[in-house]
């Protein structure tokens, strides 16, 4: 494969976005506050409302024989006066360093998590329970569904099935878990910087900060990349250009859940005889995961939950201009991936000017 030329002078990126883009921005509420405080502030500025809901996540289990616990935690959906979505604010369990030494008691504001070891069962539970219910009562509909009752023990509650097997458990929210605040935007189609500033300026005013492990994730529509040539270029970009991308974007090395793409996937895309269904099926078999520098799982899924490409390597930020600046470089590179020409390998000089090299790579993007 040909190598891309490096540039000698660092150029300036144009911080303008043209693609329909969604953002996930990881923030941290100050001690004594929480993500609901930001939700209330955002709703107030738009004569809107806050709807409580659940956010699904998973974490390693400390129970022998159970590898992972899935859980539902308090989330807040903000809508404007007309009912249009403004933002969704959720926990992010990768944010931990800034919570070390937290001395507040568990169960802030009476908040809790619903835990289950089976993802399909947890999705069913979420459909039946009320996010506004108290911890002692939230599992009542689940108990009725299984023909049993809720066992309440101090601040926890549990539902077993008729054989005694545990279906779900409610536990108080661990100390400090009210503070992480991932701001999830709806897809933005224009004036991205202004829209982001309307979310981030109130956060700064309330004393929110960028946590140690923070990242910004960018979502763009996946459909244009569901072709062998475009998909291959995505893999080449985030596979062969991983180090220049991290250097140019300032990727946070403390960020969790980042990883290179599978080596087998990089080999697969160099074949030029794939149909899209064949390539998607082969990619699924490589061990592809969402917890990589770029999440390609929705592209290759037979039934995608979310039809996007998710770029996960932008550093944490609480200023809209910083977010848009990084996203603009990413957008220009994604557009280059839509070009039929294969993304080349970086040459040896790229390390001296990764931004310039990436701008040169993007210069041939089809717009």
C-alpha positions in Angstrom: 0.0 0.0 0.0 1.2 3.5 -0.7 2.3 5.8 2.1 0.8 9.2 2.7 3.1 12.2 2.6 3.7 14.1 5.7 3.6 17.9 5.9 6.2 20.2 7.2 4.1 22.9 8.9 1.2 22.3 11.3 -1.9 23.7 9.6 -5.0 25.0 11.3 -8.2 23.0 11.2 -11.4 24.6 10.2 -13.8 24.1 13.1 -17.0 23.8 11.1 -19.2 20.7 11.1 -21.4 19.7 8.2 -22.5 16.2 9.1 -25.5 15.2 11.2 -23.6 14.6 14.5 -24.5 13.5 18.0 -22.1 14.0 20.9 -21.5 12.3 24.3 -19.6 14.6 26.6 -18.4 13.3 30.0 -18.5 15.8 32.9 -18.4 15.7 36.7 -20.7 17.6 39.0 -19.1 19.3 42.0 -19.2 17.6 45.3 -22.7 18.0 46.8 -24.3 18.4 43.4 -25.5 15.9 40.8 -26.5 15.5 37.2 -30.1 16.3 38.0 -29.0 19.8 38.9 -27.7 20.3 35.3 -30.9 18.7 33.9 -33.0 21.2 35.9 -30.9 24.1 34.7 -31.1 23.1 31.1 -34.9 22.6 31.3 -35.4 26.0 33.0 -33.6 27.9 30.3 -36.0 26.4 27.7 -39.2 26.5 29.6 -38.9 22.7 29.4 -39.2 19.7 31.6 -37.1 16.9 33.0 -38.2 13.3 32.7 -36.5 10.7 34.9 -35.6 7.5 33.2 -33.1 4.6 33.5 -29.6 4.2 31.9 -28.3 0.7 31.3 -24.7 -0.1 31.9 -22.6 -3.1 33.0 -19.6 -3.7 35.3 -17.6 -6.7 36.5 -19.3 -8.7 39.3 -17.7 -9.5 42.6 -20.1 -12.4 43.0 -18.5 -15.8 42.3 -19.8 -17.4 39.1 -21.3 -14.2 37.8 -18.9 -12.4 35.3 -20.9 -9.2 34.8 -23.7 -7.3 36.5 -26.0 -5.2 34.3 -27.7 -2.3 36.1 -30.2 0.5 35.6 -29.2 3.9 37.1 -30.9 7.3 37.3 -31.0 9.2 34.1 -32.6 12.5 33.2 -34.1 13.4 29.8 -34.5 17.1 29.2 -37.0 18.4 26.7 -37.8 22.0 25.7 -41.2 23.7 25.9 -42.4 22.0 22.7 -41.3 18.6 23.9 -38.3 18.4 21.6 -35.2 16.6 23.1 -32.5 18.8 24.5 -30.1 16.3 26.1 -30.0 13.1 28.1 -27.8 13.0 31.3 -26.6 9.7 32.5 -23.9 8.1 34.7 -20.7 6.8 33.2 -19.1 4.1 35.3 -15.7 4.7 33.8 -15.5 7.9 35.8 -13.9 6.8 39.1 -10.7 8.6 40.0 -12.3 11.8 41.1 -14.7 9.9 43.3 -12.0 8.3 45.4 -12.3 9.2 49.1 -16.0 10.1 48.7 -17.4 10.1 52.2 -21.1 10.9 51.5 -23.6 8.1 52.3 -25.0 5.9 49.6 -28.4 6.5 48.2 -28.0 10.2 47.4 -31.6 11.7 47.1 -32.9 8.2 47.5 -31.4 7.2 44.2 -30.7 3.5 43.5 -29.6 1.0 40.9 -31.5 -2.0 39.7 -29.1 -5.0 39.2 -29.5 -8.1 37.1 -27.1 -10.7 35.6 -29.1 -11.3 32.4 -29.3 -8.5 29.8 -32.6 -9.7 28.2 -34.2 -9.9 31.6 -33.0 -6.4 32.5 -34.5 -5.0 29.3 -37.9 -6.6 30.2 -37.6 -5.2 33.8 -37.0 -1.7 32.5 -40.2 -1.9 30.5 -42.3 -2.7 33.6 -40.8 -0.5 36.3 -41.3 3.2 37.1 -38.2 5.3 37.3 -39.9 7.7 39.8 -40.8 4.9 42.2 -39.1 4.5 45.6 -36.4 1.9 46.0 -38.7 -0.2 48.2 -41.5 -0.3 45.6 -39.8 -0.1 42.2 -39.7 -3.9 41.8 -43.4 -4.5 42.7 -44.4 -4.9 39.0 -41.6 -7.5 38.5 -42.8 -9.4 41.6 -46.3 -9.5 40.1 -44.9 -10.6 36.8 -43.2 -13.6 38.5 -46.0 -14.3 40.9 -43.8 -13.6 44.0 -43.2 -10.7 46.3 -40.5 -8.1 47.0 -38.1 -8.9 49.9 -37.0 -5.6 51.5 -33.9 -5.8 53.7 -32.9 -2.5 55.2 -32.1 -0.2 52.2 -32.1 -3.0 49.6 -34.8 -5.0 47.9 -34.9 -8.2 45.9 -37.3 -10.3 43.8 -36.9 -14.0 43.4 -38.8 -16.3 41.0 -40.9 -19.2 42.3 -37.8 -21.5 42.5 -35.9 -19.0 44.7 -33.6 -17.8 41.9 -32.9 -14.1 42.1 -34.4 -12.0 39.3 -33.3 -8.5 40.2 -31.9 -6.6 43.2 -32.2 -2.9 44.1 -29.3 -1.3 45.9 -28.7 2.3 47.0 -26.6 4.3 44.5 -22.9 4.0 45.6 -21.4 7.1 47.2 -20.4 9.7 44.6 -22.2 8.0 41.6 -24.6 10.9 41.4 -21.7 13.2 40.2 -20.6 11.7 36.8 -22.7 13.3 34.1 -22.5 12.1 30.5 -24.3 14.7 28.4 -25.8 12.9 25.4 -27.1 15.2 22.6 -29.7 14.5 20.0 -28.4 14.5 16.4 -27.3 18.0 15.6 -27.7 19.1 11.9 -26.6 22.7 12.0 -24.8 25.3 14.2 -23.3 22.5 16.2 -21.1 24.9 18.3 -24.0 27.1 19.4 -26.0 24.0 20.4 -23.2 22.6 22.4 -22.5 25.9 24.1 -26.1 26.0 25.3 -25.5 22.7 27.1 -21.9 23.3 28.3 -22.1 27.0 29.5 -24.7 26.1 32.2 -22.5 23.2 33.3 -19.5 25.5 33.7 -21.7 28.0 35.7 -22.8 25.2 38.0 -19.2 24.2 38.7 -19.0 21.1 36.6 -15.6 20.0 35.5 -13.8 17.5 33.2 -13.1 14.3 35.1 -9.8 12.5 34.9 -11.0 9.7 32.6 -13.1 11.9 30.4 -13.7 11.5 26.7 -15.9 13.0 24.0 -17.7 10.6 21.7 -18.9 11.6 18.3 -21.7 9.8 16.4 -22.3 10.2 12.6 -24.8 8.4 10.4 -23.6 4.9 9.6 -25.4 4.3 6.3 -22.7 5.9 4.0 -20.0 3.6 5.5 -21.9 0.4 4.9 -20.0 -0.3 1.7 -16.8 -2.4 1.4 -14.6 0.5 0.3 -15.8 3.0 2.9 -15.7 0.4 5.7 -12.2 -0.7 4.7 -11.1 2.9 4.8 -12.5 3.4 8.3 -10.6 0.3 9.5 -7.4 1.6 7.9 -7.8 5.1 9.4 -8.2 3.9 12.9 -5.9 0.9 12.5 -2.9 2.3 10.6 -3.2 5.9 11.8 -3.9 5.1 15.5 -0.8 6.9 17.0 -1.1 10.0 14.8 -4.8 10.3 15.7 -4.1 10.1 19.4 -1.4 12.6 19.1 -3.4 15.1 16.9 -6.6 14.8 19.0 -4.9 14.7 22.4 -6.6 11.5 23.3 -6.8 11.1 27.1 -4.6 8.1 28.0 -6.5 7.8 31.3 -9.7 7.1 29.3 -11.1 3.6 29.8 -12.7 1.4 27.2 -10.4 2.3 24.3 -8.6 -0.3 22.3 -7.1 -0.9 18.8 -9.2 -2.7 16.2 -8.7 -6.5 15.9 -5.7 -7.3 13.8 -7.7 -9.8 11.9 -10.1 -7.1 10.9 -7.2 -5.1 9.4 -6.3 -8.1 7.3 -9.8 -8.8 6.2 -10.4 -5.3 4.7 -7.4 -5.7 2.4 -9.3 -8.2 0.3 -11.1 -6.6 -2.6 -13.6 -9.3 -3.4 -16.1 -8.9 -0.5 -19.7 -8.1 -1.0 -21.0 -5.9 1.9 -23.0 -8.8 3.6 -19.9 -11.0 3.4 -17.6 -8.4 4.8 -20.0 -7.5 7.6 -20.4 -11.1 8.6 -16.6 -11.7 8.6 -16.1 -8.5 10.6 -18.5 -9.7 13.3 -16.4 -12.8 13.7 -13.2 -11.0 14.5 -14.2 -10.1 18.0 -15.2 -6.5 17.2 -16.3 -4.6 20.3 -17.8 -1.2 20.9 -15.1 -0.5 23.4 -12.5 0.4 20.8 -11.1 3.7 19.4 -14.0 3.6 16.9 -17.2 1.6 17.5 -18.0 -0.2 14.2 -20.3 -2.8 15.8 -23.5 -1.0 14.6 -22.2 -1.0 11.0 -21.8 -4.7 10.8 -24.7 -5.8 13.0 -27.6 -7.6 11.3 -30.0 -5.5 13.3 -28.2 -2.4 14.6 -29.5 -0.8 17.8 -28.1 2.6 16.6 -27.2 3.3 13.0 -24.0 5.2 13.6 -20.2 5.3 13.5 -19.0 6.2 17.0 -15.6 7.8 17.3 -14.4 7.5 20.9 -10.9 9.0 21.0 -11.6 12.7 21.4 -10.4 14.1 24.8 -12.7 15.4 27.5 -13.8 19.0 27.2 -16.3 21.4 28.7 -15.9 24.2 26.1 -17.9 23.9 22.9 -15.1 25.3 20.8 -12.7 22.5 21.9 -15.3 19.9 21.2 -16.1 21.2 17.7 -12.4 21.6 16.9 -11.6 18.0 17.5 -14.9 16.9 15.8 -14.1 18.9 12.7 -10.8 17.0 12.2 -12.6 13.7 12.7 -15.3 14.7 10.3 -12.8 15.6 7.6 -11.2 12.2 8.0 -14.5 10.4 7.9 -15.4 12.1 4.7 -12.0 11.0 3.3 -13.0 7.4 4.1 -16.0 7.8 1.7 -13.5 8.3 -1.2 -12.9 5.1 -3.2 -9.2 5.5 -2.9 -7.7 3.4 -0.1 -6.4 5.2 3.0 -2.6 4.9 2.8 -0.2 4.0 5.5 1.4 7.0 7.3 5.0 7.6 6.4 7.9 8.0 8.8 7.6 11.8 9.1 4.1 11.8 10.4 5.2 11.6 14.0 6.8 15.1 13.6 3.5 16.7 12.6 0.5 14.4 13.1 -2.0 17.2 12.7 -0.5 18.3 9.4 -0.3 14.8 8.2 -4.0 14.1 9.0 -5.1 17.3 7.3 -3.1 16.3 4.2 -4.8 12.9 4.3 -8.2 14.5 4.6 -7.6 17.1 1.8 -8.9 14.7 -0.8 -12.3 14.0 1.0 -15.4 13.9 -1.2 -17.8 16.6 -0.1 
